[in-house]
Amino acid sequence: MKKYIAKEPEFYKSFFTLLLLMAFQQLIAFAVNLADNFMLGRYSELAMAGASLVNQLQFMLQSLVFGISNGAVILGSQYWGKREIDPMKKIIGVAVKLSLIVGIIFFVAGRFFPEKVLLLLTNDAAVIAEGAKYLRVLSYTYLIYAVSNALVMSMRAAEIATIGTVMSALTLVINTCLNYVLIFGNFGAPRMGVVGAAAATTVSRIVEFIVIMVFAFCIDKKLRMRPHDLIRFDFTYFRDYIRVALPSIAANGIWGAATTVQTAILGHLNANIIAANAIASVVFSVASVFSMSAAGASSVLIGKTIGEGKMDRIKPYTITLQLLFILLGILTGLLMFILRTVIVRFYNVEPETQRLAYTFLTILSISVVFSSYEYPAAGGIVAGGGDTKYPFLVDTLSMVLFTLPVSALSAFVLKWPPAVTFLLLKSDQFFKCIPNGIKCNRYKWVKKLTRD
């Protein structure tokens, strides 16, 4: 086994630098939702429940943007290994335009049909009313979020990750400060509640957009992008990009939709379960950033290695990465398990909601160990090596054929306890470890995607 462990210090330096920068960025990004969630929880449990449902729509958008950007990272990282910059610019331009189209669709749905959208997630009229107030204002952020985040995530192909961290940190500070002022009516401001939270997020997203544009066009020295790189319609690499990105977009879109359906299953039970799931989901999102970041970092490193033509390094890198995934999962699960009681007590919610949230977090502290391996193994190593169809197939089949139907059966037909339904909703994270581990260690996923 030792001879298959990577020994180059540069490998570990690159992996952990990308991992920590991506994780810190995502932690801060999730902390924006956590700030809304926590402050609205102190303001009103109903407001928190409504905002949490809207955040599922944001998560769906985020999943699609990630899938679009991930296609650019997988293809672009191989060109980065060859140090060919012009193809990377054109590929990133395609990704940003596709993300904008998705952002427009979400804006129209959220701005003009908020009640109908939220009715898909719950039948609680009071929760829908609060969520609709939040969504009408927040929908404007979908346009700028789609562009700014597609750009910052696509630039990771060139191992550019620092700007994402800076951008997210600014967003968090601005959003938290404005939340304190606008939700509760401090410093003479009107007490706006859930609308104030949406307004605060909108302002922070605008600042986020400005920061990434200034960096990309004026500061970055690796890609040296210009506005016309995003505006022009250059289809030179469009077919190459679609071939790589389409399975990634579909996989992340289905994953986002399935997560939304999971919320809808719990959301059609009662308000206590909605609120408890809101607490657990946000905490799990924060806790799982290391597995998501590990997937992103490993995808860049594997793609870059293939682009450089160093095929003899693929096996040791793959084995080493898998061991790191397992270690990160164990550490994350232990941390969540230890802190679950403290986290729940932060919220000013009913005793029944606290009890359910505590149970949900206990289940998640176990499932995160498995998701920290299965997700980056397929979405990081295998997809980064060029096989983006496999993650799409395994995620779709497991979710559609087992997780969702069995969970719905538990909730609505068998009427099993909420904890059982919640466990079934997370069950795919356990059994996907087996096929993903087998696939990862057969190396048939190694593909050269660049043009000669």
Wavefront OBJ file of the C-alpha trace (Angstrom):
o trace
v 0.000 0.000 0.000
v 2.816 2.430 0.874
v 4.168 2.472 -2.667
v 0.766 3.744 -3.874
v 0.694 6.690 -1.468
v 1.648 10.051 -2.973
v 4.958 11.309 -1.590
v 5.375 14.642 -3.397
v 5.052 17.615 -1.016
v 3.700 19.673 -3.926
v 0.686 17.349 -4.232
v -0.290 17.813 -0.586
v 0.385 21.537 -0.732
v -1.852 21.942 -3.788
v -4.624 19.740 -2.379
v -4.812 21.304 1.064
v -4.445 24.850 -0.272
v -7.374 24.333 -2.640
v -9.327 22.402 0.004
v -8.973 25.040 2.706
v -9.638 27.989 0.416
v -12.708 26.326 -1.122
v -13.941 25.132 2.268
v -13.507 28.558 3.829
v -15.350 30.137 0.912
v -18.229 27.683 1.167
v -18.332 27.946 4.950
v -18.760 31.678 4.651
v -21.306 31.274 1.846
v -23.355 28.861 3.950
v -22.895 31.155 6.939
v -24.886 33.767 4.999
v -27.879 31.402 5.027
v -27.064 30.456 8.605
v -27.148 34.133 9.607
v -30.589 34.527 8.025
v -31.706 31.250 9.568
v -30.421 32.043 13.059
v -31.540 35.673 13.211
v -34.974 34.873 11.833
v -35.148 32.032 14.350
v -34.645 34.614 17.086
v -37.245 36.851 15.454
v -39.969 34.287 14.659
v -40.069 30.520 14.145
v -42.608 31.038 11.366
v -40.332 33.479 9.553
v -37.422 31.055 9.859
v -39.500 28.199 8.435
v -40.612 30.324 5.464
v -37.069 31.494 4.717
v -35.724 27.941 4.987
v -38.090 26.814 2.228
v -36.907 29.660 0.000
v -33.332 28.616 0.706
v -34.168 25.286 -0.909
v -34.854 27.196 -4.125
v -31.512 28.953 -3.666
v -29.919 25.543 -3.148
v -31.463 24.301 -6.388
v -30.011 27.294 -8.248
v -26.679 26.794 -6.528
v -26.640 23.128 -7.576
v -27.269 23.982 -11.222
v -24.653 26.753 -11.243
v -22.200 24.367 -9.623
v -22.911 21.731 -12.285
v -22.406 24.272 -15.080
v -19.182 25.552 -13.503
v -17.946 22.062 -12.719
v -18.018 21.238 -16.415
v -15.773 24.248 -17.031
v -13.435 23.148 -14.225
v -13.139 19.542 -15.467
v -12.391 20.549 -19.060
v -10.480 23.717 -18.168
v -8.157 22.020 -15.660
v -6.802 19.732 -18.385
v -6.039 22.782 -20.528
v -4.468 24.369 -17.447
v -2.180 21.335 -17.190
v -1.076 22.125 -20.770
v -0.925 25.879 -19.935
v -3.314 26.743 -22.789
v -5.194 29.830 -21.598
v -7.319 30.861 -24.590
v -9.478 27.695 -24.571
v -10.076 28.217 -20.845
v -11.408 31.737 -21.399
v -13.830 30.537 -24.065
v -15.016 27.633 -21.918
v -15.596 29.932 -18.912
v -17.532 32.329 -21.157
v -19.904 29.531 -22.155
v -20.410 28.511 -18.514
v -21.243 32.066 -17.402
v -23.831 32.520 -20.170
v -25.559 29.239 -19.343
v -25.647 30.186 -15.660
v -27.238 33.530 -16.492
v -30.009 31.758 -18.410
v -30.694 29.590 -15.362
v -30.654 32.672 -13.121
v -33.265 34.373 -15.313
v -35.578 31.344 -15.049
v -35.316 31.317 -11.249
v -35.846 35.083 -11.089
v -39.085 34.884 -13.078
v -40.410 32.005 -10.960
v -39.523 33.662 -7.658
v -40.568 37.201 -8.516
v -43.907 36.525 -10.179
v -45.049 33.142 -8.808
v -43.695 32.902 -5.222
v -46.782 31.312 -3.651
v -47.059 28.671 -6.367
v -43.383 27.787 -6.010
v -43.613 27.445 -2.226
v -46.834 25.449 -2.481
v -44.696 22.686 -3.991
v -42.720 22.535 -0.738
v -45.422 22.841 1.921
v -49.177 23.215 2.360
v -48.854 25.383 5.493
v -50.467 28.705 4.503
v -48.726 30.720 7.229
v -45.288 29.429 6.245
v -46.022 30.124 2.556
v -47.070 33.702 3.355
v -43.783 34.435 5.158
v -41.729 32.657 2.523
v -43.388 34.568 -0.329
v -42.404 37.909 1.242
v -38.812 36.714 1.417
v -38.762 35.253 -2.097
v -40.166 38.304 -3.916
v -37.209 40.400 -2.786
v -34.563 37.670 -2.882
v -35.390 36.684 -6.475
v -33.397 39.664 -7.794
v -30.210 38.136 -6.370
v -30.590 35.057 -8.557
v -29.500 37.034 -11.633
v -26.242 38.356 -10.195
v -25.528 35.241 -8.124
v -25.647 33.050 -11.237
v -23.039 35.169 -13.043
v -20.665 35.932 -10.158
v -20.565 32.395 -8.780
v -20.259 30.726 -12.182
v -17.243 32.931 -12.860
v -15.542 32.448 -9.495
v -16.103 28.673 -9.507
v -14.970 28.226 -13.123
v -11.732 30.082 -12.389
v -10.788 27.255 -10.000
v -9.639 25.345 -13.086
v -6.566 27.600 -12.996
v -6.187 27.007 -9.222
v -7.618 30.450 -8.454
v -9.495 30.137 -5.180
v -8.498 33.052 -2.927
v -10.919 35.537 -4.507
v -13.885 33.293 -3.699
v -12.936 33.397 -0.034
v -12.582 37.187 -0.018
v -15.872 37.587 -1.874
v -17.759 35.329 0.528
v -16.251 37.031 3.595
v -17.486 40.423 2.432
v -20.914 38.971 1.744
v -21.125 37.495 5.245
v -20.092 40.690 7.041
v -22.463 42.912 5.058
v -25.351 40.454 5.280
v -24.991 39.895 9.036
v -24.762 43.592 9.849
v -27.728 44.491 7.682
v -29.713 41.570 9.107
v -29.223 42.948 12.602
v -30.435 46.365 11.481
v -33.308 45.442 9.168
v -34.812 42.297 10.730
v -35.134 43.718 14.245
v -35.376 47.442 13.404
v -32.181 48.523 15.181
v -30.525 51.955 14.882
v -33.818 53.567 13.948
v -34.456 51.333 10.926
v -37.946 49.879 10.346
v -38.589 46.412 11.816
v -38.866 44.490 8.521
v -38.566 40.858 9.657
v -38.218 38.381 6.823
v -38.262 41.148 4.175
v -35.325 42.798 5.944
v -33.356 39.542 5.727
v -34.009 39.382 1.972
v -32.994 43.025 1.507
v -29.749 42.423 3.421
v -28.887 39.421 1.245
v -29.627 41.426 -1.926
v -27.211 44.201 -0.976
v -24.480 41.696 -0.072
v -24.881 39.871 -3.409
v -24.453 43.148 -5.312
v -21.169 43.814 -3.499
v -20.116 40.219 -4.204
v -20.737 40.730 -7.928
v -18.671 43.928 -8.048
v -15.733 42.321 -6.229
v -15.423 39.314 -8.546
v -15.712 41.450 -11.683
v -12.967 43.829 -10.522
v -10.729 40.883 -9.650
v -11.300 38.984 -12.902
v -10.794 41.973 -15.188
v -8.249 44.092 -13.307
v -6.255 42.007 -10.805
v -5.937 38.353 -11.877
v -2.686 37.592 -13.714
v -3.291 33.918 -14.578
v -6.218 34.095 -16.993
v -6.220 37.875 -17.651
v -9.883 37.853 -18.645
v -11.625 40.818 -20.242
v -15.362 41.686 -20.448
v -15.572 40.488 -24.053
v -14.513 37.000 -22.896
v -17.869 36.742 -21.108
v -19.974 38.667 -23.610
v -18.851 37.277 -26.969
v -20.510 34.200 -28.457
v -17.575 31.958 -29.342
v -18.665 28.353 -29.927
v -15.218 26.908 -30.695
v -15.259 24.678 -27.617
v -19.019 24.583 -27.086
v -19.426 20.958 -28.201
v -16.460 19.843 -26.067
v -17.882 21.673 -23.067
v -21.421 20.312 -23.470
v -20.137 16.746 -23.789
v -18.323 17.100 -20.463
v -20.703 19.441 -18.638
v -24.123 18.062 -19.542
v -23.933 15.001 -17.239
v -22.568 17.240 -14.462
v -25.375 19.773 -14.941
v -27.980 17.001 -15.004
v -26.500 15.276 -11.945
v -26.377 18.453 -9.880
v -29.792 19.551 -11.125
v -31.335 16.233 -10.134
v -29.481 16.328 -6.824
v -30.785 19.828 -6.131
v -34.306 18.849 -7.189
v -34.173 15.692 -5.093
v -33.030 17.681 -2.060
v -35.932 20.044 -2.639
v -38.305 17.076 -2.877
v -36.861 15.771 0.389
v -37.708 19.110 1.988
v -41.185 18.929 0.463
v -41.748 15.465 1.972
v -40.908 16.760 5.444
v -42.632 20.076 4.727
v -45.984 18.369 4.226
v -45.933 16.889 7.722
v -46.046 19.780 10.215
v -44.442 23.127 11.091
v -42.249 21.639 13.873
v -40.666 19.229 11.417
v -40.121 22.029 8.883
v -38.355 24.151 11.503
v -36.274 21.219 12.817
v -35.229 20.316 9.289
v -34.337 23.970 8.677
v -31.900 23.844 11.600
v -30.454 20.451 10.674
v -30.145 21.201 6.951
v -28.232 24.435 7.398
v -25.862 22.844 9.916
v -25.325 19.842 7.639
v -24.604 22.162 4.725
v -21.921 23.870 6.786
v -20.503 20.556 8.040
v -20.349 18.999 4.562
v -18.300 21.805 2.991
v -15.128 19.791 3.416
v -16.445 16.917 1.305
v -17.635 19.355 -1.350
v -14.313 21.180 -1.273
v -12.405 17.883 -1.356
v -14.342 16.992 -4.511
v -13.488 20.329 -6.102
v -9.801 20.159 -5.155
v -9.386 16.547 -6.306
v -11.158 17.297 -9.594
v -8.692 20.105 -10.369
v -5.637 18.041 -9.382
v -6.675 14.926 -11.325
v -7.618 16.958 -14.405
v -4.386 18.947 -14.259
v -2.342 15.748 -13.912
v -3.996 14.236 -17.009
v -3.424 17.481 -18.917
v 0.262 17.359 -17.973
v 0.467 13.780 -19.271
v 1.665 12.354 -15.914
v -0.408 9.178 -16.126
v 1.887 7.286 -13.761
v 0.787 9.578 -10.917
v -2.957 8.916 -11.288
v -3.059 5.746 -9.158
v -1.076 7.042 -6.144
v -2.997 10.319 -6.233
v -6.325 8.462 -6.350
v -5.526 6.167 -3.419
v -4.143 9.029 -1.324
v -7.190 11.188 -1.992
v -9.563 8.417 -0.916
v -7.757 8.043 2.408
v -7.966 11.796 2.927
v -11.715 11.738 2.175
v -12.306 9.105 4.867
v -10.255 11.005 7.437
v -12.094 14.264 6.728
v -15.449 12.489 7.033
v -14.635 11.009 10.437
v -13.423 14.348 11.799
v -16.498 16.181 10.461
v -18.900 13.595 11.886
v -17.285 13.710 15.325
v -17.425 17.504 15.391
v -21.102 17.569 14.439
v -21.957 14.909 17.036
v -20.155 16.784 19.815
v -21.687 20.176 19.000
v -25.259 19.103 18.178
v -26.708 19.960 21.607
v -25.043 23.397 21.690
v -26.292 24.173 18.180
v -29.922 23.328 18.925
v -29.933 25.442 22.086
v -28.997 28.516 20.045
v -32.470 28.564 18.527
v -35.506 30.032 20.229
v -37.933 27.291 19.141
v -40.533 25.024 20.716
v -39.386 21.976 22.759
v -40.736 19.553 20.142
v -38.766 21.341 17.424
v -35.621 21.152 19.579
v -36.103 17.412 20.129
v -36.544 16.716 16.422
v -33.579 18.893 15.455
v -31.383 17.049 17.961
v -32.432 13.696 16.477
v -31.910 14.881 12.891
v -28.414 16.180 13.715
v -27.483 12.866 15.336
v -28.431 11.039 12.130
v -26.507 13.548 10.026
v -23.364 13.222 12.154
v -23.235 9.574 11.031
v -24.272 10.018 7.408
v -21.690 12.775 6.805
v -18.903 10.225 7.312
v -20.170 8.230 4.336
v -21.073 11.221 2.149
v -17.553 12.596 2.699
v -16.233 9.562 0.820
v -18.864 8.716 -1.780
v -19.397 12.255 -3.077
v -15.778 13.324 -3.757
v -14.859 9.825 -4.999
v -17.428 10.088 -7.812
v -17.855 13.847 -8.228
v -14.189 14.670 -7.666
v -11.856 11.880 -8.789
v -13.987 10.093 -11.411
v -15.576 13.254 -12.855
v -12.264 15.139 -12.706
v -10.680 12.320 -14.688
v -13.149 12.871 -17.516
v -16.038 10.488 -16.781
v -18.907 12.803 -15.850
v -21.604 10.289 -16.842
v -20.988 7.919 -13.936
v -21.812 10.388 -11.101
v -24.975 11.315 -12.982
v -26.108 7.705 -13.318
v -25.355 6.569 -9.771
v -26.895 9.649 -8.141
v -30.005 9.603 -10.307
v -30.701 5.893 -9.991
v -30.182 5.770 -6.228
v -32.331 8.841 -5.606
v -35.175 8.133 -8.038
v -35.422 4.357 -7.630
v -34.933 4.094 -3.872
v -34.476 7.136 -1.628
v -37.401 9.317 -2.674
v -40.104 6.628 -3.151
v -39.192 4.797 0.066
v -39.116 8.066 2.051
v -42.473 9.174 0.658
v -43.903 5.758 1.532
v -42.591 6.143 5.081
v -44.007 9.662 5.514
v -47.425 9.440 3.853
v -48.455 5.768 3.739
v -46.812 3.931 6.605
v -46.807 7.057 8.820
v -43.479 6.134 10.383
v -41.851 8.561 12.889
v -40.142 11.647 11.375
v -36.716 10.331 12.441
v -37.193 7.173 10.342
v -38.281 9.185 7.311
v -35.325 11.523 7.768
v -32.924 8.556 7.970
v -34.350 7.087 4.766
v -33.903 10.439 3.020
v -30.178 10.207 3.754
v -29.821 6.475 3.094
v -28.284 6.812 -0.381
v -25.172 8.310 1.204
v -24.484 4.946 2.849
v -24.869 2.496 -0.017
v -23.307 4.657 -2.767
v -19.928 4.149 -1.073
v -19.676 0.615 -2.502
v -20.147 1.283 -6.250
v -18.211 4.556 -6.028
v -15.275 2.809 -4.355
v -15.231 0.085 -7.008
v -15.477 2.574 -9.870
v -12.801 4.830 -8.434
v -10.217 2.048 -8.200
v -10.643 0.572 -11.680
v -9.211 3.635 -13.498
v -11.366 3.260 -16.611
v -12.514 6.839 -16.000
v -9.187 8.384 -17.057
v -9.883 10.312 -20.273
v -8.039 12.983 -22.197
v -10.570 15.739 -22.943
v -8.386 18.420 -24.544
v -7.739 18.930 -28.235
v -4.260 18.260 -29.595
l 1 2 3 4 5 6 7 8 9 10 11 12 13 14 15 16 17 18 19 20 21 22 23 24 25 26 27 28 29 30 31 32 33 34 35 36 37 38 39 40 41 42 43 44 45 46 47 48 49 50 51 52 53 54 55 56 57 58 59 60 61 62 63 64 65 66 67 68 69 70 71 72 73 74 75 76 77 78 79 80 81 82 83 84 85 86 87 88 89 90 91 92 93 94 95 96 97 98 99 100 101 102 103 104 105 106 107 108 109 110 111 112 113 114 115 116 117 118 119 120 121 122 123 124 125 126 127 128 129 130 131 132 133 134 135 136 137 138 139 140 141 142 143 144 145 146 147 148 149 150 151 152 153 154 155 156 157 158 159 160 161 162 163 164 165 166 167 168 169 170 171 172 173 174 175 176 177 178 179 180 181 182 183 184 185 186 187 188 189 190 191 192 193 194 195 196 197 198 199 200 201 202 203 204 205 206 207 208 209 210 211 212 213 214 215 216 217 218 219 220 221 222 223 224 225 226 227 228 229 230 231 232 233 234 235 236 237 238 239 240 241 242 243 244 245 246 247 248 249 250 251 252 253 254 255 256 257 258 259 260 261 262 263 264 265 266 267 268 269 270 271 272 273 274 275 276 277 278 279 280 281 282 283 284 285 286 287 288 289 290 291 292 293 294 295 296 297 298 299 300 301 302 303 304 305 306 307 308 309 310 311 312 313 314 315 316 317 318 319 320 321 322 323 324 325 326 327 328 329 330 331 332 333 334 335 336 337 338 339 340 341 342 343 344 345 346 347 348 349 350 351 352 353 354 355 356 357 358 359 360 361 362 363 364 365 366 367 368 369 370 371 372 373 374 375 376 377 378 379 380 381 382 383 384 385 386 387 388 389 390 391 392 393 394 395 396 397 398 399 400 401 402 403 404 405 406 407 408 409 410 411 412 413 414 415 416 417 418 419 420 421 422 423 424 425 426 427 428 429 430 431 432 433 434 435 436 437 438 439 440 441 442 443 444 445 446 447 448 449 450 451 452
